[in-house]
Amino acid sequence: MDPVIERINTSFKRVKAIRYTQSLMGWDLETYMPPMGAEARGAVAAELSAMEQEAILSLGSLLDRAVERKDLTDVERGIVRVVGRELKFYRAIPQEVLKELSAVTSKASVVWREARKEADFSKFRPYLERIVDLEKTIAEKLGYSKHPYDALLDIYEEGLTVKDVDRIYSELLPASKQVLDKVRAEEKFPASHPLEEVKYEEGSMREVNEHLINLLGMPKEKFRIDVSAHPFTVGLSTGDVRITTRYEGRDFRSTMFSVIHECGHAIYELQLNSELEFTPVGGAASYSIHESQSRFWENVVGRSQEFTSLIYPYLRSKLQFLSGYDREEIYKYFNLVRPSLIRVDADEITYNFHTAIRYEIEKKLIAGDMDAQEIPAAWEELTEKYLGLRPRNDAEGALQDVHWSGGSFGYFPTYTLGNVIAATLGYKVPHLYERVMEGNFGPLKEFLKEKIHRWGSIYSPKELLRKALGVEYEPEYLVRYLQEKYL
């Protein structure tokens, strides 16, 4: 390896060590930390964040030398690209802006919870106004060629632009609306099901989830599952990946599909290239590609006829209340179709309308075409336009997501990109549903490892997708998937 790149790798181990610690602390905070530990944990987290920034900035002189090197390998070029992106952010954004954003978002997250509980957007608005101003500053400092929102989209998905997202939604949303209208007219898939209200015993459901984990081949020596308020995955290393789920006591598909979803994230983390583990390119390629893995397993595999048939006998044996339901009935229960006011409750057909609502509002806010006080009205109008519903209050509308309180502007489109890529994978994996019917998931995991996982972030998201699948973000695959499944 080039000696300058080797020195970058050696120095970057400090960044990786800090991030490992941050991830482990984050996992503990959501799972086992006692409530009174929050204040000290916050102080430690702030110190680690400052150490991380310092460690990245210390790579500046090495990177400046590395960009001048010739005849680099793909891995070496990837390292220069990834470190360059990290350095660009910290070099471009003044320290005082990042400090203020950290301070404001810390307060905003608390105020957001209170405002959502009271369904009162006006309480949250002053904090959101300041966050939007700071995000505008960040966009200006980072720079952009056509639209200020491009700079923020690029933070979460390298190379993503307003032009890209506009194209995707312009193709996806009208086609999704046609599918939705036809499904509702023909009532092929129900909007509700009695099983949504049926209570389950947590012990039985834990056994079901353990069965799913074994079925998907999750390695016990590298993997664990715990309980948290909100399901998530943390990959500490290729030998230590952890997921969580929750048990709400009814509507058993909720915990079941959260486990399959998080296992999708976990499979990605487990199948990253261990030889690249402590290098800048050792992690996942992007947010959307990570989301595509979870959506592939949750929806393309998990909600399929074949997977339903595979697990149906076991479900019947463990959940006695299923005795009156055949396979087809369970399949329909897994795939209910109804417009919802809440994004996280949305079905496959309507989910992307929710991300589009947030995208359109964010784009206008960052461009200066909308003020924060206009958000609730805009949210209501867009929800009625896309879903035919109107929020009854702010908790059902503009206060439902935590993202804005943390300053995550530009994140929502990655969910839709994940859905698009997941559907594309469904048409690219050889003999997909034959393998699912057999319960033979090894070839699926091997395909994903070979095409996506083992490359880490050596390539940009668009380049990786072109190499792996021959396309980038092509909504036609998701449209085709929805049409073939639901019509």
Secondary structure, 3 states (H helix, E strand, C coil): CCHHHHHHHHHHHHHHHHHHHHHHHHHHHHHCCCHHHHHHHHHHHHHHHHHHHHHHHCCHHHHHHHCCCCCCCHHHHHHHHHHHHHHHHHHHCCHHHHHHHHHHHHHHHHHHHHHHHHCCHHHHHHHHHHHHHHHHHHHHHHCCCCCHHHHHHHHHCCCCCHHHHHHHHHHHHHHHHHHHHHHHHHCCCCCCCHHHCCECCHHHHHHHHHHHHHHCCCCCCCEEEEECCCCCEEEEECCEEEEEECCCCECCHHHHHHHHHHHHHHHHHHCCCHHHCCCCCCCCCCHHHHHHHHHHHHHHHCCCHHHHHHHHHHHHHHCHHHCCCCHHHHHHHHCCCCCCCCHHHCCCCCHHHHHHHHHHHHHHHHHCCCCHHHHHHHHHHHHHHHHCCCCCCHHHCCCCCCHHHHCCCCCCHHHHHHHHHHHHHHHHCCCHHHHHHHCCCHHHHHHHHHHCHHHCCCCCHHHHHHHHHCCCCCHHHHHHHHHHHHC
